[in-house]
C-alpha cells in the first residue's frame, strides 16, 4: 500500500465517521432536567424546530462502556436518563445555539412524572391511563402503558438493562 492508497483509505474512513456523527447527533444542554422538561415541549434550536418525544431508556451498553455491571440500572433508578427529540422542522444548528421554548403541549407530563409512573409507581392505573392517552408521547411508551393496563404486569427489563433475557 503506498501513500496515495493510505490517504484514500483515511478519507473514506473519515467520511464514514462523519456519517456516524450526523446519524447519531446528541444535544447537550445546561439547566434543563427531567423535572422541568415535559413531553411535547417544542423548542427552536438554530433553524430547526424540535419536540420532546420521550425519555431515554438506559441499556446494557452503559455497563460495558463504564465497566460497571449495574450502571444502566443505576441510571434508570436515578431518573436522570435524558430524552429524545423528534424533528418537526429541519434546519442548521451550530455550536452555541440556544434552545428557545416555543410551546408546551402537555406541561403536567414532565419526564420526571413519566419516569416515576413507568419505573417507580409502576402499576398506578390512573397514571398509566393518562400515559396511554398522551398523543404527543412516542407510541412505544404509550404501548408500555397499554400493555400494563391490559396484562396488569410490568415487563421484564433484564435484556435491556443487563444484556440478558
ZIURDA-V5036 format. One record per residue. N is the residue number from 1. RES is the residue in three letters. PSI is psi in whole degrees, 0 to 359 (999 if undefined). Layout:
# ZIURDA-V5036
N_RES_PSI + N_RES_PSI
This chain:
# ZIURDA-V5036
1_UNK_127 + 2_UNK_181 + 3_UNK_324 + 4_UNK_318 + 5_UNK_318 + 6_UNK_315 + 7_UNK_317 + 8_UNK_317 + 9_UNK_318 + 10_UNK_315 + 11_UNK_320 + 12_UNK_314 + 13_UNK_320 + 14_UNK_319 + 15_UNK_319 + 16_UNK_318 + 17_UNK_319 + 18_UNK_319 + 19_UNK_315 + 20_UNK_318 + 21_UNK_318 + 22_UNK_319 + 23_UNK_332 + 24_UNK_50 + 25_UNK_138 + 26_UNK_151 + 27_UNK_123 + 28_UNK_133 + 29_UNK_158 + 30_UNK_140 + 31_UNK_354 + 32_UNK_134 + 33_UNK_170 + 34_UNK_338 + 35_UNK_333 + 36_UNK_330 + 37_UNK_135 + 38_UNK_151 + 39_UNK_137 + 40_UNK_350 + 41_UNK_130 + 42_UNK_131 + 43_UNK_149 + 44_UNK_131 + 45_UNK_110 + 46_UNK_231 + 47_UNK_357 + 48_UNK_154 + 49_UNK_121 + 50_UNK_155 + 51_UNK_135 + 52_UNK_125 + 53_UNK_331 + 54_UNK_166 + 55_UNK_165 + 56_UNK_155 + 57_UNK_114 + 58_UNK_150 + 59_UNK_174 + 60_UNK_338 + 61_UNK_331 + 62_UNK_320 + 63_UNK_313 + 64_UNK_313 + 65_UNK_318 + 66_UNK_354 + 67_UNK_29 + 68_UNK_117 + 69_UNK_330 + 70_UNK_27 + 71_UNK_316 + 72_UNK_318 + 73_UNK_319 + 74_UNK_316 + 75_UNK_315 + 76_UNK_316 + 77_UNK_327 + 78_UNK_336 + 79_UNK_14 + 80_UNK_67 + 81_UNK_345 + 82_UNK_190 + 83_UNK_167 + 84_UNK_148 + 85_UNK_146 + 86_UNK_147 + 87_UNK_118 + 88_UNK_328 + 89_UNK_121 + 90_UNK_159 + 91_UNK_177 + 92_UNK_132 + 93_UNK_132 + 94_UNK_155 + 95_UNK_136 + 96_UNK_347 + 97_UNK_144 + 98_UNK_144 + 99_UNK_129 + 100_UNK_117 + 101_UNK_124 + 102_UNK_320 + 103_UNK_152 + 104_UNK_104 + 105_UNK_333 + 106_UNK_65 + 107_UNK_335 + 108_UNK_341 + 109_UNK_69 + 110_UNK_160 + 111_UNK_330 + 112_UNK_317 + 113_UNK_316 + 114_UNK_314 + 115_UNK_314 + 116_UNK_316 + 117_UNK_322 + 118_UNK_331 + 119_UNK_348 + 120_UNK_294 + 121_UNK_64 + 122_UNK_341 + 123_UNK_30 + 124_UNK_101 + 125_UNK_324 + 126_UNK_314 + 127_UNK_318 + 128_UNK_321 + 129_UNK_318 + 130_UNK_318 + 131_UNK_317 + 132_UNK_331 + 133_UNK_2 + 134_UNK_91 + 135_UNK_327 + 136_UNK_347 + 137_UNK_144 + 138_UNK_142 + 139_UNK_322 + 140_UNK_320 + 141_UNK_326 + 142_UNK_323 + 143_UNK_324 + 144_UNK_311 + 145_UNK_315 + 146_UNK_316 + 147_UNK_319 + 148_UNK_319 + 149_UNK_319 + 150_UNK_317 + 151_UNK_340 + 152_UNK_32 + 153_UNK_152 + 154_UNK_136 + 155_UNK_157 + 156_UNK_123 + 157_UNK_6 + 158_UNK_313 + 159_UNK_317 + 160_UNK_316 + 161_UNK_325 + 162_UNK_346 + 163_UNK_21 + 164_UNK_167 + 165_UNK_999
